Amino acid sequence: MPNSLVNNPNINKTESEVYGRILTVYLALKPLYFFSSGLPQISDMFLLLATVYLLFHVRGKIRIQKSILGWVTVFVFTLVFQCAIQLVWWLETDERELLLMPTYYIFNFIAALLCLCVGNRIGTERLKLVLCNGCFWSILVTALGLLVNWGTGARMKGFFNNPNQLGYYALLVATVIAFFPDQLPKWKKAVTLTISVLAIAFSLSKAAIVGLAGLTVCYFIWGSQKRTRRQMVIRAAILLLFFTAVYWLLFSDSSIIQGNQTLNSIRIRIRNMGSEKDSALGIGRGYNRVQELGMHFLWGMGEGAYERFQVLSGKEVHSTLINILVSYGAVGSLAYLWLIGRPLLRCGARLQNLACVSGVVLYSFTHNGIRNTLLWLLLAAVIQCNALDPAADRTNSEGQAYEA
């Protein structure tokens, strides 16, 4: 695919480094949680300040490739729809939480738009590089958090507020590397993936562990377009080793497993997954809340004020799709399916993209992961780099872009 904007004539090398470092620094700060979950963290504050800086620097002229304009437009209309639904239910219930929930999605839109603008100015290859470099530094900060908080509990959380945040973030980092595997030197990629696997293991997040297993299998089967006989043999050997290791971990009588607290805890959590109360999709994860929608199935009942529901009363649904369906109905669900699906399916590498995102999809069945900003940065990068049709590439190569 032509890399249409690598050599942008309107930007010098110094400016390119500054724009790229915005995303790298944001990702490096992402694992640092100094405040309660739901509040802006230091990385979020940095990203907002960087966005203001960029807007002043370009004098408010936001340049977006025309082929991506439709995705951005649908994103905006989806946010307007969400805000309207939240406002209606706030008037109905007088719960202030309903007014706060759209801010997460608005922030992620700002982050995605920033990623598109930065990619437009520094080029697609440079955009992929800064994201992967950001993930490298970010996972080092994650490792530091694990070391600093070592031995504080059976399930580790590092600098995050809870273990599930650690597990999901490490899974997202591995997913970014799966999408852009050739950007980092081999040693950096090995370090990033190794620490990601260890972070998921130490978090003891069942969803993240299952997601990592799914990502590993799908990536080695469908995640690469290179299919020489030698590479197929190597993949088959790696998958055989993987399944052997899984069997050894879950079913062997090895003293190594039984004597290691982390490995033994992983075995217990995975083997008992089906018998734990919170693993039941209907009650434990909140899927049965869909039955409470009634006439609101089309537009939803808003996000927040969960005391209104009988199923999992007072708590959020532990599923991305079901949470969106309950909160914003069929309309909101279709909108988000399109926003997520278009970057992944609008190119010749559909199967590879689906393989790379498989871990996040598996995670989303039992947790709500749609608000994580790294997910939206990844989607924006994918649509910028890999999801442009040939006609769009020819247009971009001539330097044409939508300017607002």
C-alpha positions, 0 to 999 in steps of 0.5 A: 500500500502506498505510504502517501504522507511519509514525506509531507512537504509542509512539515520539517523534521523537527516538527515531525519529531514533536508531533510524534512525541506527543503520542509516545509520551502519552502512552509512556504516561498511560500506566500511571494512575494517581487518581481514582478510576473515572477521573482524568489521569496525568496522561489524559491531562497531558494529551489535552494540553498537547491537543491545545498546543497542536491546534494553536500551532496549526492555527485551528486548521485540522487536516484529515484525509477525505477517505476518513472523513466519513468515519469521523463524521459518524463518530461525531453523530454517534457522540451527539446521539449519546449525549442526547440519550444521556440528557433525556435520562438525566431529566428523567432520573436527576442522576448527575452521573448520567451527564458525566458518562459522555465525557469518556467517549468525547475524550477518546474522540479527541484522542483519535482525531489527534492521532489522525491529524498527527498521522496526516502530518508525519506520515503513516510509517512514522505514525506506526513507529511512534505508537509502537515506541510509545507502547515500548516505553509504556510497558517499561513503566508497567514493569516498574509498577509491578516491581514497586508494588511486588508482593502487595497481593495475589493479583498485582495491579502495578500503578493501575487502580485494579488488576483488570486494568493492568491485564487489559492494558497489557493485552492492548499493547500486545495487540498494537505490536500484532498490528504493526510487527515490523516497526520496532527492533527485534529486541524491543519487540521481544521486551514489549511482548514478554513484559505484556505476557508477564503483566497479564499473568501477574494480573490474574485477569481471566478475560485478559488471559483468555484474550492473550491465548486467543490472540496468540492462536489467531495471529499465528494462523491468520495474522500474517500475509507471509505464507511460505512453506518454511513459515507455515512449519514454524507457525505450526511448531510454535502453536504446538508448543503453545498448546503443550504449554497450556496443557502443562499449565492446566493439567500436569502434576508438575512441581514447578506449577504447584510450587509457583504462586502465580502459575498455580493461581492462573491454573485455579482461576482458569480451571474454575472459570465455569463454576464461579458466580461472576462467570455466568454471562446472564447474571454474573456479567449482566447480559440479562439486563437486555430483558429490562429494556422493553420499549427502549431497545432502539435507543437505550436507557443511558449509561450510569444510574445502574440502580435502575436495573434489577440485574447486577443492580448498582453495577455496570454490565461487564461486557462491551457490546451489552453495555452499549446495547443497554445504554444506547440501544440498537442505534448506538450498537450499530453505530459503534459496530460500524466505527470499530468495524470500518477500520478493520474491514475496509482493506485487503487485510481483513482476515489479518486485522480480525486476527490481531483484534481477536484478543480484545474481542474475547476480552470484551465478552466479559468486560467493558473495554470500549473506554480505553483510549489506547483502543481508539488510538489503535483504530485511528492508526489502523484506518489511517495506515491500513484501511484506505482504499486505492482511490483514497491513497491516490488522492492522498498522494496528491496532498489533498485532505479535508481541512476544517 
